[in-house]
Amino acid sequence: MGTWETGLYDNDLSCDVRDDYIGKLKAGKTDEEALNEILEEYEEEAEDDDEKYNFYIALADTMWKKGRMTEDIKKMALKMIEEEKGSDKWEDERVRKERARKLDKVKERIESAMPARKKISIHKPYVLGWEEKDVYTFQISEKIEGYEKYIGWHALFYVDRVFLKDWYVHGINDEIAYVYFYLMEEEPKEADDIKKAKNVCFYWKDKTFRYKLYICETSKRSRPSTFRYLGKYDEFKKPENESMNSICMFWGRVAERDILYGYEEQLRYEREMGIK
């Protein structure tokens, strides 16, 4: 597990414990179920001479903030705080004192009156509603410095695969899609028009090429206003030079910028390779 600073969540384990505990609540687990599962899943870390501090202190702090800290977890966390302050976990004297100050703040917090039990919204499995071989399009509308000439052009994407993954909340599978993007100036009328468009290469260097993206949505409201379905495309062929797949992409302002950047990357590649 990595550690980069002395803060409570400046290490991988504390972040994982916090996120997994909250994730269980979002998954609809009861307070008791969430705690028992965390204790079972992190049993090894909880017994490790170095990791036990991060585990119990982060768990207590997270539970306190959500109004769910139990007396047993509170006692264990307070014990870990005092043990860590007296341990040789931090060799540098300055760093040890800095960590001790931060631990004292956590101690003060969890010994104070716990806030009211906070309501946790249950995460429902997200459904994209797409199928493999689907083609969708939307119009480029954002004015981006250096890419103004593309306003009014049309982005298309081909759905290569739809699958389930617990992307946002551990244990709850949402629909995620792999897609390939294209760009064309004229408005596409049907799915086959994707043949008239040019690939968008989101990254290339030496012999490394990335064309495929994740689409990870949380709401259909985030889709472009001009978003529409064109139909099925059965003749799709992956780019011959594709060597790496998957970088993450979400709908939003960054999406159009990435698409236009990737389009010009493809043009650059074709120029350098002498492809017409």
ABEGO torsion letter per residue (X at the ends): XBBABABAAABAAAAAAAAAAAAAAAAGBBAAAAAAAAAAAAAAAAABAAAAAAAAAAAAAAAAAAGABBAAAAAAAAAAAAAAAABAABABAAAAAAAAAAAAAAAAAAABBBBBBBBBBBBBBBBAGBBBGBBBBBBBABBBBGAAAABGBBBBBBBABBBBBBAABBGBBBBBBBBBBBBBABBBABAAAAAABBBBBABBBEABBBABBBBBBABAAABBAABBBAEBBAABBBBAABABBEBBBBBEAAAAAAAAAAAAAAAAAAAAAGBX
